[in-house]
């Protein structure tokens, strides 16, 4: 398996997962897996997409979360969170940052909220019980990253809330939400 062929497979997996949850097809920046760094070039790319799509809510990874429930958090996840937060502030809504994007027609935009997932500093909890099975189906679309689907399903089931029962399971997701404006 070459990195290029794996990238093509993962594009399909991500597109399939997006279909499962009813999302638009994903945008890929085609950066090599495992080598992501929060560079100025990548920040510009993220600012361009924020200005292009003008989201009210932007979701990213918490760059401060070194340790995840499954061990060490992937460095790409931490770098992604860092560069997205740096793109939101101070760059996305500021005319001074990346004037070349203005010349291309990308006007400044500030999301109203940024939601950081996989955080140890949660300030928002959402009951996701009604969509938990859909999330699991979407995650299972990432076949190259799920070596043992049965173990993954069991791991997902173990994430029930304390007040869950076998007959009435409940699931929550926690986020660090930053609000602007």
C-alpha positions in Angstrom: 0.0 0.0 0.0 1.4 3.3 -1.0 0.6 6.6 0.7 -1.0 7.8 -2.6 -3.3 4.7 -2.9 -4.2 4.9 0.8 -5.1 8.6 0.3 -7.5 7.7 -2.5 -9.1 5.0 -0.4 -9.5 7.3 2.5 -11.1 9.9 0.2 -13.8 7.4 -0.7 -14.2 6.3 2.9 -14.7 9.9 4.1 -17.2 10.6 1.2 -19.1 7.5 2.2 -19.1 8.6 5.9 -20.4 12.1 4.9 -23.2 10.4 3.0 -24.2 8.4 6.0 -24.6 11.5 8.2 -26.2 13.6 5.4 -23.3 16.0 5.1 -22.0 17.7 1.9 -19.0 16.0 0.3 -15.8 16.8 2.1 -13.1 19.0 0.8 -9.6 17.5 0.8 -6.4 19.5 1.0 -4.4 16.3 0.2 -1.6 16.7 2.8 0.4 13.6 3.8 -1.0 11.6 6.7 1.1 12.0 9.8 3.0 15.1 8.7 0.5 17.9 9.3 2.0 21.0 10.9 0.2 24.3 11.6 2.0 26.3 8.9 1.1 29.7 7.5 0.3 28.1 4.2 -2.1 25.8 5.8 -3.6 28.6 7.9 -4.2 30.5 4.6 -5.9 27.5 3.1 -8.2 27.2 6.2 -8.9 31.0 6.2 -9.9 30.7 2.5 -12.4 27.9 3.2 -13.8 29.8 6.2 -14.3 32.8 4.0 -15.7 30.7 1.1 -18.2 28.8 3.2 -18.9 31.3 5.9 -19.9 28.9 8.6 -21.8 30.0 11.7 -20.4 27.0 13.6 -17.0 25.5 13.0 -16.0 22.2 14.6 -12.3 21.2 15.1 -10.1 19.2 17.4 -8.8 20.5 20.7 -5.1 21.1 20.0 -4.4 21.0 23.8 -5.5 17.4 24.1 -2.3 15.4 24.0 -3.9 12.2 25.5 -7.1 10.8 24.1 -9.3 8.0 25.5 -7.4 5.6 23.2 -3.9 6.7 24.1 -1.9 9.5 22.6 -3.9 11.8 20.4 -2.7 11.8 16.8 -0.4 14.7 16.0 -2.4 15.5 12.9 -5.5 16.1 15.1 -3.6 18.4 17.4 -2.0 20.3 14.5 -5.4 20.6 12.7 -7.0 22.0 15.8 -4.2 24.5 16.2 -4.2 25.7 12.7 -8.0 26.0 12.6 -8.1 28.1 15.8 -5.3 30.3 14.4 -7.2 30.7 11.2 -10.4 31.7 13.1 -8.6 34.2 15.3 -7.1 36.5 14.3 -7.1 35.8 10.6 -10.5 34.9 9.1 -12.3 38.1 9.9 -9.3 40.5 9.6 -8.6 42.4 6.4 -4.9 42.6 7.3 -4.4 38.8 7.1 -3.9 37.2 3.7 -4.7 40.1 1.4 -4.2 37.8 -1.5 -7.5 36.1 -0.5 -9.3 39.5 -0.7 -7.9 39.9 -4.2 -9.4 36.4 -5.0 -12.9 37.6 -3.7 -12.8 35.9 -0.3 -14.2 38.5 2.1 -13.5 38.3 5.8 -15.9 36.2 7.9 -16.0 35.2 11.6 -17.9 32.1 12.7 -20.2 32.8 15.6 -19.0 29.7 17.4 -16.0 27.3 17.4 -16.6 23.8 18.9 -13.5 21.9 19.9 -14.1 18.1 20.2 -12.0 15.6 22.1 -11.4 18.1 24.8 -10.5 17.9 28.5 -12.0 21.4 29.0 -15.6 20.8 28.0 -18.1 23.6 28.7 -20.9 22.1 26.6 -22.5 18.7 26.7 -25.0 17.4 24.1 -27.2 14.4 24.3 -26.5 12.5 21.0 -28.4 9.3 21.8 -30.7 9.8 18.8 -27.8 10.0 16.4 -25.4 7.6 18.0 -26.1 4.7 15.6 -25.6 7.0 12.6 -22.3 8.1 14.0 -21.2 4.5 14.5 -22.2 3.7 10.9 -20.2 6.7 9.6 -17.1 5.7 11.6 -17.4 2.1 10.3 -17.1 3.5 6.8 -13.4 4.2 7.6 -12.5 0.6 6.9 -8.7 1.3 6.6 -8.7 2.7 10.1 -11.0 0.1 11.8 -9.1 -3.1 12.1 -11.7 -4.9 14.2 -15.3 -3.5 13.7 -16.7 -5.7 16.6 -14.2 -4.2 19.1 -15.0 -0.7 17.9 -18.7 -1.3 18.4 -18.1 -2.6 21.9 -15.9 0.5 22.6 -18.6 2.8 21.4 -21.2 1.0 23.6 -18.9 1.4 26.6 -19.2 5.2 26.2 -22.7 5.3 27.5 -23.6 7.8 30.2 -23.6 6.7 33.8 -27.4 6.8 33.9 -27.7 4.5 30.9 -29.2 1.0 31.0 -29.1 -1.8 28.6 -32.7 -1.1 27.7 -32.3 2.6 27.5 -28.7 3.6 26.5 -27.7 7.3 26.5 -24.7 8.9 24.9 -23.3 12.4 25.2 -20.6 14.4 23.3 -18.6 17.0 25.1 -17.1 20.2 23.5 -15.2 23.3 24.4 -17.3 26.0 22.7 -15.9 29.5 22.1 -18.5 32.1 21.1 -17.8 35.3 19.1 -20.0 38.3 18.8 
